[in-house]
């Protein structure tokens, strides 16, 4: 049965990937090429080989004038953003619609756009991934990190390795693949997707413990999956030994951590102290921090992706004054990056080619969803005393998305013989994960008795500088577990130099009085004299950590 999952080159057909750019990576199969099912035991170039066959170019390609490309890109972007709202009403993952849109306008659909350069596709994917990882770091809340640091980081590291190993073993045994191809499939599909998980959790909230765990894991596991993929590619290209492979991976991780910490601390220090004159310049400077982290780490031999995530984590935690404008900008940028990645996957996948690889693709997706992920969760969370229901929920909520798409382009540009088939299998993995898991998380939570309370805003303090003075306006979201929730303002003395100026409740703005009682869901606006510790003092007040300089109101 396993032989039926092999592929060789034997007949012309339409297919995946593209011609290389001048002077770039080794020759790759063309965008009009295909793979054909056939027992592949002993095939000359891997178990999943590809044959190249040319056909006429699509009307729109990278060689067309810039104005046409801009028009096409804008139309796709607008359609993608509008489809997100449509998907929310249908309660389906919007990423599925982006994927379908790319397939519709690609070569096998309306034949409007042809993406014919895998190197260009990879560069676009890497830029998009930098934006996604940096926003993931910015969005990791310190409260969540404290609440779920141990299980989240264990699952983000040990869990990724276990998932990759089990998936690779299954690919080698079930699909009769060569070791390198199996290891690449395991590494490429090992990480969960932060954006997809955040989107699902907004529709189907879980208990805070599990929400924090999933958010920490999904934000922190991408860099390790990237390091694993690059390590396997390096081993395949240069014949690294096991010791050399471990050394390469360690250098990537340690280099990324070191550079990310240095750039993150330096960037947060500058963002907290420099006056740029316009609020909109702070997110641009933060974007430069992300680029510096990636480029510096990559040049020094470390993981640029790990450095980007860590730098985002530090900037998000250490820059309270401009956090809102930075987060808003980068949230939008990451959303565009997600749309671009799924459109890219849709453009690179040829529907006419998919039936030939559907069976192994679905088989590996099933292994990942029902075997690899549950085993990884069990190995990581059972020693930490999570219940069976909690482990089942964490296992089911491990959606795949953007990162596997990006990583699937690396074998293409590295000249891996089975790069085309790897990309197609990743398509099925992402499709199954989004369609099956993404639409049933709420149902699974209900069946397991793990439904959480919906909340629009978590207790995070935001400092908004007021121009022309030395006052900051600190916003605090009141959650049910905060000490000030249910208290009257007169019973919750504020720190020296601060004053509650307004309370936003149910869309209405209230002028506070001493007898005003704070409720869960309130947004409290606190004016504070501008100083480095103002936001921390307001957060301590909200938590009930009375300061020695608190003054009664």
KOLNU-982772 format. One record per residue: residue in one letter; x, y, z of N, C-alpha, C in turn. Coordinates in steps of 0.05 Angstrom, whole numbers, plus 32768, in hexadecimal, padded with zeros to 4 digits. Example, Ala and Ser with C-alpha at 12.3 -4.5 7.8 and 13.67 -1.06 7.14 Angstrom:
<sites>
a81087F8E809C80F67FA6809C81087FBE809C/s81017FD3808E81117FEB808F81028001809D/
</sites>
This chain:
<sites>
x80117FE88000800080008000801180198000/x80288018800E80388030800F804380387FF4/x804880247FE28053802B7FC88040803C7FB8/x8026803A7FBD8013804A7FAE801580677FB4/x8024806F7FC88027808B7FCF804080977FC2/x804E80887FB1806680937FA4805F80A37F8B/x807480B17F81807080C07F68808A80BE7F58/x808780BD7F3D809E80C07F2B809680D27F15/x80AA80D97F0580A580E97EED809E80D77ED6/x808780DA7ECA808280C87EB4807080D47E9E/x806280EA7EA4805080F37E8E804C81117E91/x8046811F7E7B8041813C7E7D802781417E8B/x802681567E9B800E81607EA88014817A7EB4/x7FFF81867EC0800381A07ECD800E819B7EE9/x801D81AE7EF4802981A97F0E803181C17F1D/x804181BD7F31804781D17F45806381DA7F43/x806881F17F4D807F82027F4F8088820C7F35/x809F82187F3580A3822C7F2080C0822D7F17/x80C4823D7F0380DF82407EF880EE82537F0A/x8108824F7F0B811882607F1D811E827B7F11/x8125828E7F22812D82A87F19814A82A67F0F/x815282B97EFF816D82BA7EF5818182BC7F0C/x819482AA7F0C81A982AC7F1F81A182A47F3B/x818A82977F3F818282917F5A818682747F60/x817282677F6D8175824C7F76817682387F5F/x817E821F7F65817E820B7F4F816382087F42/x816481FD7F2A814B81FB7F1A813681EC7F29/x811E81F67F27810781E97F3480F281E27F1F/x80E181CF7F2580CB81C97F1280BA81E17F0C/x80AF81E17EF580A081F97EEC808481F97EF6/x807782117EF5805C82147EFE804782057EEE/x805181F97ED8803E81E97EC7804581CC7EC8/x805281C37EDE805B81A87EE0804A81987EF3/x804F817D7EF4803D816C7F04804C81557F10/x803F81477F228048812E7F2C803381197F26/x803C81007F23802A80EB7F1A802C80D47F2D/x801580C87F35801680B27F48802280997F3B/x8033808B7F49803F80737F3F804F80667F55/x8051804C7F57806280407F6C807E80497F68/x808980557F7D80A280637F7A80BA80567F88/x80B7803D7F9080CD80317F9E80E680317F8C/x80FB803E7F968114803F7F87811480547F71/x810280677F728103807D7F5E811D808C7F5F/x812580977F49814080A27F47814580BA7F59/x813180CC7F5C813580E47F6C812080E67F82/x812180D57F95810F80D77FAC80F480C97FA6/x80E480C57FBA80CB80B77FB780B680C97FAB/x80BA80E37FAB80A580F57FA180B081067F8B/x80BB80FA7F7680C7810A7F6180B481197F50/x80BE812C7F4080AD813C7F2F80B9813E7F13/x80A881417F0080B081457EE480A781607EDC/x80B8816E7ECD80B081897EC480A581897EA8/x809081987EA48083819A7E89807881B67E86/x808181C37E72807A81DF7E6E805F81E17E5F/x805281F77E64803B81FF7E54803B821D7E53/x802882297E45802782457E41802682557E5B/x8032826C7E5C8032827C7E75801682877E7A/x8011828B7E947FF782987E9C7FF882B67E95/x7FE182C37E937FE082DF7E8A7FEF82F17E9D/x7FEE82EC7EB87FFA82FE7ECB801282F07ED8/x802982FC7ED7804182F07EE3805283067EED/x806882FF7EFA807A83127F07808883247EF2/x8087831C7ED98095832C7EC4808483437EBA/x806A83447EC1805983597EB7805F83747EC3/x8055838A7EB8805A83A47EC3805183A77EE0/x805E83B87EEF805883BB7F0B803B83C47F10/x803083D57EFF801483DE7F04800083C77F03/x800583B47EF17FF3839D7EEF7FF6838B7F08/x800F83877F11801383777F29800783847F42/x800A839F7F437FFE83AD7F5A7FDF83AA7F5A/x7FD383AD7F427FB683AA7F407FAE838E7F48/x7FBC837A7F3E7FB5835E7F457FB883597F63/x7FCE83637F6E7FD383607F8B7FBE836D7F9C/x7FB783867F947FA283947FA37F8783867FA2/x7F81837C7F8B7F67836E7F887F6683557F99/x7F7D83467F997F7E832E7FAA7F7D83357FC7/x7F8B834A7FCF7F8B83527FEB7F6F835A7FF4/x7F62836B7FE47F4783737FEA7F34835C7FED/x7F3683497FDA7F2483327FDA7F2A83217FF3/x7F44831F7FFA7F4B830F80127F41831B802C/x7F438336802E7F3A834380477F1C83418049/x7F0E834680337EF0834480337EE783288039/x7EF6831480307EEE82F980357EF182F28052/x7F02830080617F0682FB807D7EEC8300808C/x7EDF831780867EC5831D80927EB08309808B/x7EB0830180727E9D82ED80697EA182D28077/x7EBA82CB807B7EC082B2808A7EB782B380A6/x7EBA82CB80B37EB182CE80CF7E9382C980D2/x7E8482D280BE7E6782CE80C07E6082B180BB/x7E7082A380AB7E6B828780A67E77827580BB/x7E87828180CD7E95827280E37EA8825D80D7/x7EB6826480C27ECB825380B77EE5826280B7/x7EFC825580B87F16826380B77F198273809E/x7F1F828D80A17F22829E80897F3982958078/x7F4D828780847F64827E80747F5C826B805E/x7F47825C80627F3D8249804E7F3482598035/x7F27826F803A7F1D828080237F35828C8014/x7F49829580237F6182A080167F6E828A8004/x7F708272800F7F7B825C80007F6B82577FE7/x7F5182567FEA7F4082517FD27F4282677FBE/x7F4582807FC77F4782977FB57F6182947FA4/x7F77828C7FB17F8F82887FA27F8D82737F8D/x7F80825D7F937F7C82477F807F6A82507F69/x7F5682607F6F7F4382697F597F51827A7F45/x7F63828D7F4E7F6F829F7F3B7F8982947F2F/x7F92827D7F387FAB82717F2F7FA882637F14/x7FBD82547F0D7FBF82477EF37FA882337EEE/x7FA182247F027F8C82107EFE7F70821B7F02/x7F6E82357F097F5482417F0C7F4E82537EF5/x7F4B826D7EFB7F4682817EE67F5E82887ED6/x7F76827E7EDE7F8F82827ECF7F95829F7ECD/x7F9182AE7EE37F9682CB7EE37FB282D27EED/x7FBD82C27EFF7FD782C77F0A7FE882AE7F0A/x800182B17F028014829B7F02802C82A37F13/x803182957F298048829A7F3A805E82877F31/x807182917F22808482807F1480A082807F1F/x80A4828C7F3780BF828D7F4280BF82847F5F/x80C8826B7F6580C782627F8180D982727F94/x80EE827E7F898100828E7F9B80F182A77FA3/x80E382B47F9080D282CB7F9780BD82C47FAB/x80B082AD7FA6809B82A47FB980A682A07FD5/x80BE82947FD780C982907FF180D082AA7FFF/x80DB82BD7FF080E282D77FFC80C982E58006/x80B382E47FF7809A82F08000809182E28019/x809382C78019808A82B88030809B82BE8049/x80B582C1804680C682C8805D80BF82E38068/x80BB82F7805780B383118061809983108070/x808683018065806C82FE8073807082F0808E/x808182DC808F808582CE80A8809382E080BD/x80A582F180B480B1830480C7809B831580D4/x8088832080C48073833080CE8061832080E1/x805B830780DB804A82F680EB805782F08106/x807182E88105807F82E1811E808382F98130/x808983108125808D83288135807283308143/x805C832F8134804283358140803B83208155/x804383078150803E82F28164804C82F8817E/x80658302817C8073830A81948067832281A2/x805F833681928051834E819D8037834681AB/x8029833281A1800F832B81AB8010831781C2/x8027830D81C9802A82FB81E08029830B81F9/x8013830882088010831982208021830F8237/x802E83218246803D8318825D802D83088271/x8013830E8274800382FF82877FFF82E2827D/x7FFC82DF82627FFA82C48258801482B5825A/x802A82C38256804482B78257804982AD8273/x804182BC8287804582B482A38033829C82A9/x801A829D829F8006828982A5800D826E8298/x8018826F8280801C82568270803882538266/x804C825F82738067825F826A807282428268/x80708233827D807B8218827E806E8206826A/x80538201826C804781EF8258804981F9823C/x8046821482388047821F821D8062821B8210/x80778221821F8092821F8213809A82028210/x809281F08222809881D4821F808A81C98206/x807181D08202806281C781EA806E81D481D1/x807881ED81D3808281FB81BC809D81F081B3/x80AB81E281C580C681D781BE80C681B981BD/x80C181AC81D380C0818F81D380AA818581C1/x8093819281C2807C818A81B28082818C8194/x809081A0818B809781A2816F80A9818B8167/x80BD8185817780D0816F817180C18154816F/x80AF814F818380A081368183808D8135816A/x8080814B8165806E814B814D807D81468134/x80948153813080A48150811880AE81338116/x80B78127812C80C2810C812B80AC80F88125/x809580FA8131808080E6812D807580E98110/x8072810281078068810680EB807C80FC80D7/x8096810180DC80AA80F780C980AB80D880C9/x80A880CC80E080A880AE80E1809080A380D1/x807980B080D5806180A780C7806480AB80A9/x806F80C180A1807380C68084808680B28078/x809B80AB808680AE8097807C80A2807B807A/x80928074808E80868059808E806E8056807D/x805B8069807F8042806780708045806E8053/x80558083804D8058808C8031807180828024/x80818073803280998067802680AC807D801B/x80B18091802B80C180A8802280DE80A5802B/x80F080B3801D810B80B48026810D80C48040/x812380C0804F812580CC8069812480EB8068/x813280F7805581338114805481178120804E/x81088113803C80ED811D803680DB811A804E/x80DD8103805C80CC80FF807380D381138089/x80ED8118808E80F5812B80A380EB8147809C/x80ED814E808280E48169807A80C5816B807F/x80B68157807880998159807C8093815B809A/x80A2814D80AB809E814F80C780A4816B80D2/x80BB817680CA80C3819080D380B181A680C9/x80AA81A580B0809A81BA80A3807E81BC80B0/x807381A680B8805781A680C3805681A680E1/x806C81AA80EF806D81A6810C806181BC811C/x806081D58112805781EB8123803A81F2811E/x802E81FD8133801282078131801282248128/x7FFB822E81217FF9824981157FEB825C8128/x7FFA827181307FEF828481437FD682938139/x7FD8829D81217FC182AD81167FA8829C8115/x7FAA8283810B7F93827281097F87826B8124/x7F99826681387F8F826081537F8282788160/x7F8E8290815D7F8282A781687F6682AC815D/x7F6482A881427F4A82AC81357F3582998140/x7F3D828081437F2A826B814D7F228271816A/x7F368279817B7F30827E81977F1E8296819B/x7F1E82A981887F0C82C0818A7EEF82B68185/x7EEB82A381747ED08298816F7EC882848183/x7EDB8274818D7ED5825E81A07EE8826081B8/x7EE2827281CB7EF4827681E27EF7825D81F3/x7F0F825981FD7F158243820F7F1C824E822B/x7F1E823D823F7F28824782597F4282558257/x7F47826882697F5F827982677F7982698267/x7F79825482777F91824482787F998238825D/x7F85822E824F7F8A822282357F8F82378220/x7F80824D82217F848263820E7FA1826D8210/x7FAA827282287FC6827C822C7FDA82688222/x7FD5824E82277FE78239821E7FE982388200/x7FD2823981F37FD2823781D57FDF824F81C9/x7FDA826781D47FE6827F81C98004827F81CD/x800E827781E4802B827681E88038826281D6/x802B824A81D48037823581C38038823D81A6/x80228248819C8020824E817F803382658178/x80388277818B804B828D8186806882848187/x806E8270819980898269819E80938251818E/x808182428181808B822981758094822C8158/x808D8243814B80958247813080B38247812B/x80C28256813C80DF8257813780EC823C8138/x80E4822A814A80F18210814C80EB81FF8134/x80D28200812A80CB81F1811280DC81FB80FA/x80E0821580F980F1822080E3810E821680E6/x8118821680FE8134820C8103813681EF80FB/x812281DF8102812281C280FA812381BF80DC/x811281CE80CE811181CC80B1812C81D480A5/x813781EA80AD815181F380A2816781E080A9/x816581D380C0817A81C080C8817981A780B6/x8161819D80B0815E8186809E8168818D8083/x816181A58079816B81AD805E818981AF805E/x819581BB807381B281BD807581BF81A28076/x81B3818F808481BF8174808681BD8166806B/x81A7816A805D81A4815E804281B78169802E/x81BD8183803081CE8191801D81EC818B8021/x81F4818A803B8211818880418218816E804E/x8205815C8052820C8143805E82148145807B/x82068156808A820D815980A78208813F80B6/x8219813980C98214812380DB81FF812A80F0/x81F88117810081E4811D811581EF81328128/x82088131812F821481458140821581608133/x821B81618119821B817A810A81FF81868108/x81EB8174810581CF817E810381C7818A811E/x81CE817D813481C78189814E81D681A38152/x81EF81A4814A81FE81BD814D81F381D4813D/x81EA81CD812481DE81E2811381C481EC8120/x81B381DA8129819B81E2813681A081F3814F/x81B381EB815F81BA81F9817881C482158171/x81D58218815D81DF8232815581C88244814B/x81B58238813D819E82488134818E8252814C/x81888241815E8178824981758186825D8187/x819F8256818F81AD826881A181B382838194/x81BA8283817A81BF829C816C81A682AD816A/x818F82A08164817682AE8163816E82BA817E/x817282AB8193816A82B481AE817C82CC81B5/x819682CA81B181A882DF81B981A382F981A9/x81A082F7818F819B830F817F817F831A8185/x816B8309818881508312818E814F832181A8/x815E831781BD815E832481D7816C834081D5/x8183834181C88191835A81C68181836F81B6/x81788367819E8169837A818E814E8381819B/x8141836E81A88128837381B5812B838781CC/x813F838381DD8143839581F3814B83B181E9/x815D83B281D5816583CB81CA814E83DA81BD/x813F83CB81AD812883D7819F811383E181B2/x810D83D281C780F983DB81DA810283F381E9/x811C83F481EF8128840B81FD8124842581EC/x812B842281D28128843981C0810B844181BD/x80F9842E81B880DD843481B480D0844181CD/x80DA843A81E480CF844581FD80D984628202/x80F0846981F780FC848381FF80FD849781E9/x80FE848F81D0810184A281BA80E684B081B4/x80E784C981AD80D084D881A580D184DC8187/x80BE84D0817880BF84D1815B80AD84E78150/x809D84F38160808C8509815780728501814A/x807084E88141805784DE8135805284C2813F/x803A84BC8149803484A281548037848C8140/x8031849281268033847D8112804F8474810B/x806384828115807F84798110808884638122/x807C846081398085844B814C8081842F8141/x806B842881358069840D8129807D84088112/x8084841E81048097841B80EF80B3841580FA/x80BA8423811080D3841E811E80D384018129/x80BC83F8813380BA83DD813D80BE83C98127/x80B483CF810F80B983BE80F880D683BC80F1/x80E483D380F4810183D380EF810F83C18103/x810583C1811C811183AF8130810E83928127/x80F7838B811C80F3836F81138107836980FD/x810A837B80EA811D837680D4813A837480DE/x8142838580F1815D838480FC81618369810B/x814D83608119815083478127815483308114/x8143832F80FF8146831980EC8160831A80DD/x8167833180D2817F833480C28198832F80D1/x819A833A80EA81B2833680FA81B683198101/x81A0830C810A81A382F0811281AA82DE80FA/x819E82E380E381A482D380CB81C182D780C3/x81CC82EF80C481E782F480BC81FB82E780CF/x81F382E580E9820582D980FD820282BB80FF/x81F182AF80EF81ED829280F081D882888103/x81C8829A810D81B28292811F819882918110/x8183828B811F8168828A8113815C82A68113/x815982B280FC814C82CC80FA812F82CC8103/x812182B580FF810582B48107810382B38125/x811482A48132811382A3814F811982BF815A/x812D82CD814E813482E88157811C82FB8154/x810E82F9813E80F7830B813980E18306814E/x80DB82ED815480C682E8816880CE82F28183/x80E782ED818C80F082F681A680F1831581A7/x80FA8322819280FA833F819280DD834A8194/x80CA833E818680AE8346818980A4834281A5/x80AB832C81B180A3832781CD80AD833D81E0/x80C6834581DD80D1835981EF80C6837481E9/x80C2837B81D080B6839581C98099839781D4/x808A838181D1806F838281DB806D838481F9/x808083798207807F83798224808B83928230/x809E839F822280AD83B5822E80A783D18222/x809483D38210808E83ED8204807083F28209/x806883FA8221804B83FE822780408417821B/x8051842C821780468446820F803A844681F3/x8046843781E1803D843781C58034841B81BD/x802D840A81D0802683EF81CA800E83ED81B7/x7FF983FD81BC7FE183FB81AC7FE68401818F/x7FF3841781897FF7841D816D800A8409815F/x801D83FF816E803083EB8163802083D1815E/x801083C98171800183B0816E7FED83B28157/x7FDF83C981557FCB83CC81407FD783CB8125/x7FEE83D881217FFC83D88107800583BC8100/x801283AF8113801E8395810D8009837F810C/x7FF2838281197FDC836F81167FD2837080FA/x7FCE838880EF7FC5838B80D37FDA838080C0/x7FF4838680C58009837C80B4800A835D80B4/x8007835180CC8007833480CD7FEF832880BF/x7FD8833580C17FC1832C80B37FC5832B8095/x7FD18341808A7FD88342806E7FEB832B8067/x7FFF83278078801283128073800582F68072/x7FF282F180847FE382D880847FD482D4806A/x7FC682EA80627FB782E980497FCA82E38032/x7FE082F080317FF482ED801C7FFE82D0801B/x800382C48032800E82A980337FF982958028/x7FE0829880307FCC828480277FC58289800A/x7FC582A280017FC282A67FE47FDA829A7FD5/x7FF2829C7FE0800A82917FD4800782737FD1/x7FFE82667FE77FFA82497FE67FE582427FD0/x7FCF82517FCF7FBB824B7FBA7FC6824F7F9E/x7FD882637F9A7FE382677F807FF782517F78/x800582467F8B801A82327F86800E82167F83/x7FF682127F8E7FEA81F77F8C7FD981F57F72/x7FDC81DF7F647FCD81DB7F4C7FB881C67F51/x7F9E81CD7F527F8981BA7F587F8981A17F47/x7F9081A47F2D7F91818C7F1C7FA681787F24/x7FB981817F347FCE816F7F3D7FC881617F57/x7FB5816D7F667FB181647F817FA681477F84/x7F94813E7F727F8A81227F757FA0810E7F76/x7FB781137F687FCC80FF7F687FDA80FD7F83/x7FD881117F947FE681117FAD7FD281137FC5/x7FB881117FBF7FA481157FD47FA681007FE9/x7FA980E77FE27FA980D17FF57FC080D38009/x7FD980D680007FEF80DA80147FED80F48023/x7FE3810980167FE0812280247FCB8120803B/x7FB5811480357FA08111804A7FAA80FD805F/x7FB980E980577FC380D6806B7FD680E3807F/x7FE880F480747FFA810180867FEC81168097/x7FD88124808C7FC88137809C7FBA812880B3/x7FB0811080AD7FA2810180C27FB680F880D8/x7FCE80F080D07FE280E980E37FE9810180F5/x7FEC811880E97FF4813080F87FDE8137810C/x7FC5813681037FAE813F81147FA8812B812A/x7FA9811181237F9F80FC81357FB580EC8143/x7FCE80EF813B7FE380E081487FFA80F28152/x800681018140801E8111814880188126815C/x8004813681577FFD814B81697FF381408184/x7FE1812D81857FD9812281A07FF1811681AF/x8003810881A2801A80FC81B0802C811281BB/x8030812881AC8041813E81B58034814C81CE/x801A815081CC800C815D81E3800D814B81FB/x8009813181F78009811E820E8025811E821B/x803A811D820B8055811C8216805C81358225/x8052814C821C8059816682288048816D8240/x802E8168823F801B817282538013815E8268/x801681448263800F81308278802081348291/x803B8138828F804A813C82A78043815682B6/x8036816982A8802E818282B48012818282BF/x8006816A82C17FEC816682CE7FD5817482C0/x7FD5817382A67FBD817C82987FAA81658296/x7F90816B82967F7C815682957F7A814B8278/x7F6D813482767F6A8128825B7F5A813A8249/x7F45814782547F35815982437F468171823A/x7F57817C824B7F67819382447F7C818A822E/x7F88817382327F9B816A821E7F8E81658203/x7F76815982037F67815581EA7F61816F81DD/x7F59818481EC7F52819D81E17F6B81AB81D5/x7F8181AA81E37F9A81B681D97FA381A881BF/x7FA0818E81BF7FA7817E81A77F968186818F/x7F7C818981937F6A818F817D7F6D81AC8173/x7F7681BD81857F7881DA817D7F9381E08171/x7FA381CC816A7FBE81D1815E7FBC81D58140/x7FB181EB81377FAD81F0811A7FC781F5810C/x7FC981ED80F37FE081F380E27FD8820980CE/x7FEB821A80C77FE5823080B57FFD823C80A7/x8004825480AE80178264809E80338258809D/x803E825080B4805A824880B5805F822F80A4/x804E821A80A48053820480928053820C8074/x80438220806D8043822A8052805F8236804B/x80698247805D8083825380588099823E8056/x8099822C806A80AE8218806A80AC82058052/x809582018047809281EF8030809F81FB8018/x80A58215801780B38221800080D1821C8002/x80DB8216801A80F88213801C810381FB800D/x80F681E3800E80FF81CD7FFD80FE81D37FDF/x80EB81E47FD780EA81EB7FBA810381FA7FB1/x810A820E7FC08121821F7FB8813C82117FBF/x813C81FD7FD1815481EF7FD8815B81D97FC4/x814A81D47FB0814F81BF7F9D814981A37FA6/x813881A07FBB813181867FC4812081787FAF/x8126815F7FA9811881517F9380FA814F7F97/x80F2814C7FB080D681487FB680C981627FC0/x80D581797FBA80CA81927FC480AE81987FBC/x80A781917FA3808C81967F99807881867FA9/x807D816C7FAC806B815B7FBB806881637FD8/x807E816C7FE4807E81758000806A818D8002/x806C819F7FEF805B81B77FEF803E81AE7FED/x8038819B7FDB801C81927FD7801281847FF0/x802281747FFD8019816780168014817B802C/x80258190802E802081A58041800581B3803B/x7FFE81B680227FE481C1801B7FCE81B18028/x7FCF819680267FBA818680327FBA81888050/x7FD18189805C7FD3818B80797FC581A58083/x7FCC81BC80767FC081D5807E7FA281D58078/x7F9A81CA80617F7E81C9805A7F6E81B9806F/x7F7881A180757F69819080897F68819E80A4/x7F7F81A980AC7F8081B680C77F6C81CD80C8/x7F6C81DE80B47F5A81F580B57F3D81ED80B2/x7F3781DA80A07F1B81D3809C7F1081C180B2/x7F2081AF80BC7F16819C80D07F1881A880EC/x7F3181AE80F47F3581B881107F2A81D48114/x7F2F81E681007F27820281037F0A82068106/x7EFA81F480FB7EDC81F880FC7ED081E88113/x7EDF81D881227ED381C781367EDF81CC8152/x7EF081E081567EFB81E581707EE581EB8184/x7ED281FC817D7EBC8202818F7EAC81EA8196/x7EA681D981837E9781C081887EA781AE819B/x7EC181AB81967ED2819A81A77ED381A581C3/x7ED581C081C67ED681CB81E17EBC81C681F0/x7EA581C781E27E8C81C281EF7E8981A581F7/x7E92819281E67E91817681ED7EA3816F8204/x7EBA817D82067ECD8178821C7EC781888235/x7EB3819982347EAC81A9824B7EC181BF8251/x7ECD81CA823C7EE281DD823F7EDC81F88232/x7EC381FF82307EBC821982257EC3822F8238/x7ECF8244822D7ED7825B823D7EC482728239/x7EC68286824A7EB5829E82477EC182B08233/x7EB082BA82217EB982CE820D7EC182E8821B/x7ED782F382127EE0830D821D7EEB831D8206/x7EE4833682057EED834781EF7F08835381F4/x7F118354820D7F29836382127F378357822B/x7F4F835082297F5E834582407F6C835B824F/x7F72835782697F7D836C827A7F9A83738273/x7F9D838482607FB7838E82587FB783AC8258/x7FCC83B882647FCD83D582667FDB83E0824D/x7FCF83F682437FDA8403822B7FDF84218233/x7FF6842B822D7FFC844782337FFC84578219/x7FEA846B82187FE8847B82007FF284978207/x8009849F81FC801484BA8202800384D081F7/x7FFD84E482077FEE84FC81FE8002851181F5/x7FFF851981DC8012852D81D18010854881DF/x8026855581E18026857081EC80268571820A/x802C855C8218802C855C8235803C85458240/x803B8542825B804A852D8267803885188274/x802185148268800D85018272800984EA825E/x800884D28269800084BA82597FE584B18261/x7FD584A7824E7FBB849C82537FBE847E8253/x7FBC8471826A7FBF8454826C7FA48447826C/x7FA0843482597F87842582587F8B840A8265/x7F77840382757F7883E982837F5D83DB827E/x7F5F83C382737F4783B282707F4283A3828A/x7F2983A482947F23839782AD7F18837B82A7/x7F26836782B07F1D834B82AE7F11834282C9/x7F02832C82C97EF5832382E17F08831B82F7/x7F21831382EF7F34830A83037F468320830E/x7F42833983057F52834F830F7F478358832B/x7F598361833C7F51836983577F3E83808357/x7F40839283447F2F83AA83447F1383A4833A/x7F0F838D832D7EF4838683237EE08384833A/x7ECB839383397EB78393834E7EBC83A78364/x7ED383B583637ED983C983787ED083E4836F/x7EC983F583837EC48411837E7EDE8420837D/x7EDF8435836D7EF88444836A7F03844E8384/x7EF1845683977EFA846083B07F08844A83C1/x7F02843183BB7F0E841B83CA7F27841083BD/x7F2F841B83A67F47841283987F59842A8393/x7F69843183A87F7A844983A67F8E8447838E/x7F8F845C837F7FA1845D83687FBD8465836F/x7FD1845E835F7FEC846783647FEE84868362/x80028490836F800784AD836E800B84B78352/x7FFE84CD834B800184D983317FF084CD831B/x7FDB84BE83237FC984B283107FAC84B98317/x7F9A84B883037F7E84BF83067F6E84B182F2/x7F5884A482FB7F45849782E87F3484AD82DB/x7F3684B082C17F2984C582B27F0F84BD82A5/x7F0D84A3829D7EF4849A82907EF3847B8291/x7EDB8471828F7ED78454828D7EC5844E8275/x7ECE843D82647EBE8435824C7EB1841A8253/x7E96841A82537E868403825A7E7083FE8246/x7E7083E782397E5A83E082267E5783F68211/x7E6D840182077E6C841481F27E66843181FB/x7E62843582157E5C845082207E7384598232/x7E78847382327E8E847E82427E82848A825C/x7E8B848182727E82848A828C7E96849D8299/x7E8D84B282A67E9F84C382B67EA084B782D2/x7EB884B082DB7EBA84A182F47EB484B3830D/x7EA884A683217EA484B1833B7EB1849F8350/x7EB384A983687EBF8498837D7EB0847F8381/x7E958480837D7E84846883827E818456836A/x7E8E845E83537E8C844D833B7E9984328340/x7E8A841D833A7E948401833E7E9D83F68323/x7EB583EB83227EC183E083097EB583C58304/x7EB083BF82EA7EA583A682E27EB7839882CE/x7EB4837E82CC7EC3836F82B77EBB8379829C/x7ECF837E828B7ECA838882707ECD83A6826E/x7ED083B482857ED483D182847EF083D78279/x7EF183EE826B7F0B83F982627F1084138272/x7F23841282847F29842882967F3F8439828A/x7F3A845482887F4E8466827E7F5A84758296/x7F74847282997F82847D82B07F97849182A6/x7F9584AB82AE7FA984BE82A77FC084BC82BC/x7FD984BB82B17FF084B782C2800684CA82BA/x801384D682CE802B84E682C7804084D582B9/x804B84E082A4805D84D08293807784C982A3/x807A84AF82A7809284A582B48094848782AC/x80AC847D82AF80B1846282A480A0844C82B2/x809A845082CB808C843C82DB806D844082DB/x8063845482CD8046845A82D08034844382C8/x803A843682B28029842082A9802A840982BC/x8042840282C6804583EC82D9803683F282F2/x8036840B82FB8027841283148009840F8310/x7FFF841682F87FE3841382F37FDB83F682F2/x7FEC83E582E67FE783C982E57FE783BD8301/x7FFA83C583117FFA83BC832D7FE183C4833C/x7FD783DC83377FBE83E583437FA783D3833B/x7FA583CC83217F9083BB83177F9183A08323/x7FA8839683297FAB837B83357FA8837B8353/x7FA58393835F7FA38394837C7FBD8394838B/x7FD38399837D7FED839B83897FF283B78392/x7FE983BE83AA7FE983DA83B4800583E483B5/x800983FC83AA8023840A83AB8025841B83C4/x803E841E83CD8043842E83E5803B844B83E1/x803B845483C88034847083C48017847483BA/x8007845F83BD7FEB846183B57FDD847583C8/x7FCC848583BC7FBE849983CB7FA0849583CA/x7F92849783E07F75849283E07F6784A783D0/x7F50849E83C37F4084B183B37F2684B783C1/
</sites>
